């Protein structure tokens, strides 16, 4: 079995605006609002509206801001697909939570399964970092209400984009 590289593609969903606006909004600077995807075997995997796959760098998020080598895996494509099928049950659109169960949660779990390594803490801890600011706490009820509305719309058959 040949070792296959496992990479983390990191995107800033704000395209630089978080870095500029966060000191005013949060009282501290954050570098970006991170979306991550795992690239293994020439395929980019990410959690958005369920588990999705794409040609690396061709997602709606544009080109990654950074690519990190996470490790290598000895798992073949068939085994990797079985892992993804197992993960798919927990990564359905209705299970998405902006702060606690998101693309970064998926990337972290999938990387651990593939090669035993986690993604960087500066990505997985970002929600807590934001929530530990006064404005982060002020935004929390609004974010919770928005997610409840999306969940309600999804469960009633609304198929609009998020």
N, C-alpha and C positions, 0 to 999 in steps of 0.2 A: 504494500500500500504506500502510495506517495503522499507526503504531507502537503496539505493545501493551506495557503495563507488565509487568515481571518483578519479582515480589516473593518474598522469603524469609520463610516463616512459621517462627518459632522457638518450640519448646516445651521446657519443663523436665520431663524424664521423672520427676524426683523430686518435683515439685510443691513446691519450696522446701526439701526435706530436705537436699539437697547443701550448700546455703548454711549450714545450721545444723550439720550433722554433719561436714563436711569438715575443719574445723580439728582436731577430735579424731581423725579417722581418717587424715588425710593430713598433718597438720602445716601445712597451708595452706588457705586458703579458696578454694573454687571456687563460682561463682554458681549453677550448675545442671549437669545432665547433659543436653546438648542433642540434641534431635531436630529436624531441619529438613525442610521441604518447599518446593517451588517452585510458586508460583501464577502462571499465565499464561493469558490468554484465559478467565478464569472457572473454571479447573480447578486443583485442588491435586494435585500429583504428588509421590510419595515412594517410598522404597525401604524395604520392610518384608519381607513374605513375597513377594519379587519386586517389580516395579514396580507401583504402585497409583495410583489416581486417585480423587478425591472432590470433592464440593462444598466450597469453601474453608471451613475452620473446622468441618467436620462429621466429622472423623476421630476415632478412638478416643482421640486425645491431648487432646481438649477444645479450648478456645480457645487460640490462640497467646499466649505471653507477650509477644512482640514481633513486629512486622512491619517488615521493612526493604525499601525500594525498591532493587533491584539495578541496574536500568536499563530499557531498552526493547528490543523486538525488532521487526524488520520481517518476520520469518518468518510465513507464513500457517499456519493450523491444520493443513493437510495436511502441510506440511514439518515442523512440530513433531511431528506423529504419526510421521513417518518417522524423525526423530531418536530418538524414544522407542523405536521398534521396533528400531533399531540398538543402543541402550543396553541393551535388555532382555536380550540375550545375556550381558552381563557382570554384570547385576544380578539373577541368579537366587537363590533362597533358599540354595542350597548354596554360593554365593560370598560370603555375608554373613560379615563378620568385625567383631566389636565394635569393634576398635581401628583397623583399617586399610582396611576396605571396607564402609562403612555408609551410613546415610541422608545423612550430611553429605558423604561422598565423592560420592554421586549428585547431591546438590543443587549442589555446587561444579562438577561436570562439566557438568550440564545448563545452569546459568547461563552458563558460559563459551561453550557452544554457542549459546545463545540471544542473548546480548548482549555477549559478550567480557569480562564482569566475573566476578570470583571472589566467593565468600562471605567474610565476615570471618575473619581468622586466629584470633581468639579462639575460634572454633567449630572450625575444621579442626585446630588445634593442641592441642585439649583432651586428647586421649588421651596425647600426649607429655608434656604438663604433669603429668598424673596419674602416668604411669609414671616420671617423674623424681623421685618421692618414694620414701622407703624403703618405705612401705606399698603404693604402687603396684607396686613391684617384687615385694613379697611376694604381692600378688594375682595377678600375671601367670601363674604356673603353674596356679592354680585356674581362671582365665578361659580359658586355653588348653585345659585338660582339659574344661571345660564345653562349649566350642565343638566339640571333637572328638566328644563324646558326642552333641551335637545333629546334627552332620554325619552321624554313623553312623546315628542314628535316622532321619534324613531319607532316607538312601540305602537303608535297608531297608524303606521304605514306611510308617514311622510318620508319622501325620498330626496329631499333637498340636500345640498352639499353643506358640509360643516366648515 
